[in-house]
Amino acid sequence: MSRYFNEADPTRLLADYPIGEAFSGGVARMSRDELRALQERRFLALMKRGWEVPFYRRLWSAAGMESGDIRSLDDLAKVPSFSKSDLMESVEAFPPYGDFIGPGGWTGGDRVIMHTTSGTTGAPQPIFYGPRDREIQNALLARAYLLQGMRPDDVVHSVYGFGMVNGGHYIRETILHYTDALLLPAGTGLETRSEQQVELMRRFGATVIVGFADYILKLAEVARAAGLEPGKDLKIRMISGHLGEDGGASMSEAWGGAETYDWYGVGDTGIIGAEGPDRSGLYIWEDAHLIEILDPDTGAPVADGERGNICDTVLFKDSVYPVIRFDTKDVSTILPGEGGLGFTLRRLAGFQGRSDNMVKLRGINVYPTGIAAILREVPELGGEYVCRVESAGGRDEMTVVCETATGGAHEGLAERVAALLRQRLGVAVAAEVVEPGATAEATQVEKRQKPIRLVDAR
């Protein structure tokens, strides 16, 4: 067996982080006291590892922390949080990898898996995994797919991108190592043309699609343009991905009534939580993640039910690249009470925007990614859009440029869209209606896993 799998030790990791029935009947139903004891044991071991890493020693010492200060989970909020900007400062100060990987940085002696972020807003951030934490991350995604109903006879069409980013590789490893489904790793529209993707789904009988909502919705349009009816000619029964704030309703409709499921995670952390068949929020994998919601302005934890930044401590990443109180800048809410499956796990509301991509207009916080759900209420629109922010007359103004579903004149549509946006957002924004495909250059929807939704022209 290769060194990678010897280090990963799949038998042990599945005992520690179970999937399938072992998860649903075990970890998911632990008492809160049992779960907290498990979390605390893993957290204290992680903190010990953190003190060996130069990045954390610098961060924590600068905040006045000493190695004996953190004695239990009750002390979690005393640990300074960090974000991507801190990681990028580390990369700039200690090129090319930064000083957040291992005790002395990577020297080539350890078995390391490397990916990067897309680099859309600057230099790409390196992201590292050791064999064991990489495979735990893969297993935890399989946990979601199995909970949502993925079967051994499924043909799974994946539109996650490849290249240096983690997405497509992550999904491929998950399905190959921890399910018996067949994978069609199509990637983005840049890697496999949209028309070709639709034909692949038809030819090989795809039953499941996984990926980001924007592009999956686009594929339904491409299918219809090719004379294929989703749900009839393309028998997709299940979609699992990142659905946005409408909970997947538009996705299900576009794909002929397919069951849709949400999940959330980022490249640094892997999957954090996923929706189950009860559709009552995203169950947090609390055996693997400590999740807090932080006030975007103060960084202080907020109460359940309040919106703020998702902050994650990854309990299994104790090798190359520990993740301890990582402020993702993604916005969500912890839902009160229990879900419908009888699990004792807490639940996230799902992705609700980014605090660092937020636009403040006359005192109102507007999240560009959240506008998609509002625009889907207008039947004449096709779903594609981009927000343009400019400074005019001493204040910031936003224009939502949205595509129609069909070409031709749509008299009064821009005014109706602007009125709807004002009603739902609580602040006036302009609306500009354009022909189908007119926003593609700005959003890069054919090329990127996550289309660009904000162009800041201030």
N, C-alpha and C positions, 0 to 999 in steps of 0.2 A: 504494500500500500504506500502511496506517496506520502511525503513528509507533511503535506498540507492536511490530508485526512487523518494522519496520525495525531497531529496537533489539534485538529478540530474535534476528534473523538465523538462522532455522531451518536453513538449509543448513550454515552454519558449526557450529552447536551439535551437529548430528547427526554431523558429522565429528569433533568433539571428544569427544562422549559418544554413541557409536553404540548402536543398538538392533537387534534381530533377528539375522540371520546375521552382520552386521558386528560385533556384540558377541560372539556365541558363538564365532566363529572368530578374533576379534582380541583385544580387551582382556581377555576372560575367560581367554585362554591366554598372555598375556604372561609372560615370565620374571619372577621376583620382583625381580631387579635392574632390569629395564626399568620395572616398575611403580613401584618405589621412586623411580627418577629422575623419573618423571612426577609422582608425588605431591610430591616435594620442590620441583620447579619451581613447582607450583601453590601449595604451602604457603607458600613464601617470598614470592610475590606477594601472597597473602592477608594475611600478617603486615604487609607494607608498608601495605596498605590499612587494617588494623586500627589502626595508630598514628595514622591520620587521624581516627578516630572517638572522640569525647569519652569514651564509655562505657569503651572499652578503655584509653585513656590513663589514666583514673582508676584502673581496676582493676589495670593492670599497674604503674603508677608506685607505687601503694600497696604493692605486693609487692616493690618495689626493682628492677624491671626497667627497662632502658634499651633504646633502639631497636636497638642493635647486638648485643644479647645472644643473640638467636636466629639461628643461622647455618645450621642444618640440622635435619632431622627428629630427629636425636639429642637436640635440645634441647626437643622438644615438651613433655615433662613439666615443664619449668621455667615454662611459661606457666600462670598461674592458671586454674583452671576456674571456671565460673559456672553458675548454675541459674536457674530461673524466678523465684525470690524476688529475685535480683539485678535482673532485668529489671523486676519490679514496683516495687522500690525506686526504680529509675531513672524509671519513669512517675510515681511520686508526687513525686519531687524535681523533675522537668522535665515537667510535664503539658502536653498530654495524651498525647504520643507517647513520652516518654523521650528520652535522649540517645544511644541505641544505633543510630540510623538516620542513616548518612552523616556527613560531616565537620561539618555545621552543623545537623543536624536537617532534617526535611522542611519546605520552605517553599512547596511547590506548583509548583516549577520543574521537578521531575523526574517522569518517568512512573513512577508507583508503584501497586502493587496492595496493598490492605489487607484483612486479615481479622483476627479476634480468636479467642482461646480462648473456651470456653463460659461462663466466669465462675462456674462452680458453687461454687468455694471462695472467691470474692471477686470483686473487680473484674476484668473481662476484660482479658487482655494483648493489646495490639496486635501484629500480626505483619505484616511488610512484605516485599514482593518487588519486584525490578526485572524488566522484561520478559525479559531473557536468563535470569536465574536461575529465574524462574517457569517458563519453557518448558523449561529443562534438567530441572527437577524433574518436569515433566509427561512428558518423554521417558523419564526413568529409571523412572517407573511403567509406561509402555508397554513398556519393556524387560522388566519382570517379567511382564506379561500375555502378551507374545509368547513368552517362554521357557516359560511354563506352558501354552501351547497355545491362546490365544485366536485365533479365525479370523475372516476377513472376513465370513463368513455367520452369525456369532453374533449373537444378540439378548441384550444384557446388561442385566439388571435390577439397578439400584444402589439400595441402602438407606442410603447415606451422606446425612447431613443437609445442608440448605442454611442460609439465614440468614447470620449474620456468620461462622460457623465455616468453615474451609477445606474440609472433607471433600467434600461433594457437588460443589462447584465444581471442585475438583482432579480428581476422577474424570471429570467431564464434559469438561473441557479435554483430558485425556489421551486419552480414547477418540475424541473429535472430531478432534483434531489429529494423532494418531499411530497410529490403527488405522482399519480400514474397517468395524468392527462397528457395529451399530445399538444405541443406548442408550435404555433406559427409565429416566429419572431420577426414580424414585418418592420417594426420600427416606425419612425416618423414618415411624413409624406416626402421628405427630402431623401430618405433612404429607400423607400419603396413607394412609387407614385400612388396616389389615392385610388385612381382607377384600377391599378393593378392589385391593390389591397382588396378592393371589393371583389374582383375576380378570384383572388386566392380564397377568400372566405366562401364564395359560392362553390368553387371546384372541390375544396377539401372539406366542406361541410362544417364550417366553424359554428360552435354552439355558445361560446363565451368570448366576450371582448374585455380586455383589461387595458387601462390607460387613463389619460386625462380627458375630462368631459368635452372640452372645446373641439378636439380633433375627432372624437368618436361621433359627436353630433354632425360634424362636417362629412364624415364617411356615410352617414345615412342620406345626406343630400346627394352625394356623389352616386350612391347606389340607385336612388330614384332617377337621377339624370341618365343612368345607364339602362333604365327600364327594369330594374330589380326592386321588388317590394320587400323592405325589412319585415321580418316576421313570417313571410310567405316564401319568397325565393331565398332569403337569407335567414335561416332558422336560429337566430340568436335567442337563447333563453335566459341568459344571465350576463350582466355587465358589472364589473367590479373596478372601481377606480376612485377618482376624486371629483365629486359630483357637483360641488358648489352649493349655494344656499337654497336652491329650490328642492333639495332632497332627491333629485333624480327623476322627478315627474316628467320633465321635458325629454329626458333621455329615454325613458320607458316608452313614451308616446312616439318618439322618432324611430324607435326600433321595434315597433309592432307589439308593445306590451311586455317586453323583456323585464325580468326582475333586476332591479338595480341596487347596488350596495356601495357604500362609501367606506373609505379608510383614510387614515392620516399618518404621515411620517415625513421626515426630511433625510437628506443624504447622510448627515452626521449621526443620526440616531437610528435609522431604520424605522420600521412601522411602530407606531406608538399605540394605536387603537383602531378598532374596526366595528362597523355596523354588523349586527346579527339579523336573523330572520324576523325578529320582533320590530326592527326599525325604530328603536327608541333611543337613538344616540349611538355614539361610538364607544364600545367597551374598551377601557384602557387596560393594556397588558401590565397590570400593576406588579406582577412578579418580576418584570423586566425594566419597568420605568417608574420613577417618582415624578409625578406631574404636579406642577404648581401653575397658577394663573397670576401673572404679575401686572400691577398697574404700569402702563407704558411710560408714564411720566416719572414716577417715584421709584419703580422697581420693587415695591413692597407687594407681598402676596395679598390677593383680594379674596373675599368670601365666595363660596360656591354660589353660582347664579349670576355673578358679575363678570362682565367681559374684560379681557386683558390678554397679555402676551403668554403664549404657551412656553413654559420653562421646564426643561427635561434633564433629569439625571438618569443616565443609562446604567442600570445596575450590572450589566454583563460585560461592559466594555472596560476591561481591566488590563489589557495587554498593550497594544501599540499606541492607542489614541483614546484615553479616558475622556468621557463627556460628563462633566459635573456642573449642574446648574447652567445649562445652555439656554439662553434666551433666544428662541427661534425668531422672534418678532412676528410670528403668525398669531392671529387673534382668534380666540375661541372662549368658551364658557363651560364650566363644570355643571352638568345638569343635576338637580336635586333628586333625591330618592333613588329607587332601583328601577332597572329596566324590566322588560317582560319575560326574560328567560330564567329568572330566579338566580342570576349571578350576583355575587356580592361586590363585584368590581364597579368602581366609579365610571362615569360616562362623560365623554366630551360631546359638545354640540356639533363638532366638525369645524372645518376651516371657515372663518368669517372675515377674512381680509388680512392685510399686513399693516402693522402700525408704522413701519418705515416707508410704506407706499401710500400712506393716508394723506389726503388733502384736506386742509382746514379752510372752509369757506364761511366767512361771517360767523365764526365760532362753532360751526357744525363740522363734525368729522365725517368725511366721505371716503369710503373704501372703493376704488375703481373695480376691483374684482367682484364686489357685491352687486354691481349694477346689472350684471348679466341676468339675474333672476327677475329684475323689474322689466327689462326689455322683452323677456319671453312672454310677458302678459299682452304684448301687442302683436296680433296675428300677422300684420303686414310686414313685420321685421323678420330677418333671417337668422338673428342671433349673434352675428359677428359685429364687433364694435371696438372703438378705442377712445379713450378720454384724453383730451388735449387741455393742458392747463397753461394759461398765459397771465401775465400781469398787465392790467389795464386800469388807468386812472388811479393808481395807487392801491389797488386791491386785486386779489387773485380771482380769476374767472375760469370756469370749466365749460368746455363744449364736449358733448358726447356725440361722436360721429358713428352712426349706426347704419348698417346695410339693410336694404329691403330684401324681402324673400324673393321677389320677382322684379324685373326691370320696369321702366315706364314711370309715368307721373303718379305721384301720391300726394295730391293737394291736401294741405292742412295736416299732414302726418307729423311733420317736425314740431308743429305747435302742440299737437296732442301728446307727443312723446315728452316734450319739455314740461308740460303741465303734470303728467304722471310722475316724472322724476322729481319735480318740486314737491308734490304731495307725499311721495314715499321717502324722500331724503330730508325734507324739512328745510330745504334751501334751494334757491333758483339756480338752475344750470341751463345752458343753451343746448339745443339738439340740432344736429345736421344730418339729414338723410341722404345716403349715397347708394349707388348701384351695387349689386352683388359683386363681391371680390375687390371692391375699392379700398378696403382697409387692410388687405392681405400684406401689402408691403410694410406697413407700420407694425402690424401685430406679429408677422412672421409665423402665422398659424400653420403653414405647411412645413416649416423647418424646425420649430421648437416644440418641446413637450408642453411648456407653459407659455402660451402666447403673451405678448406684451399688451397690457391694457392701459398703460399710462404713458403719455408723451409729455414731459415737462419742458415747456418752452419759455419758462420764466427767466 
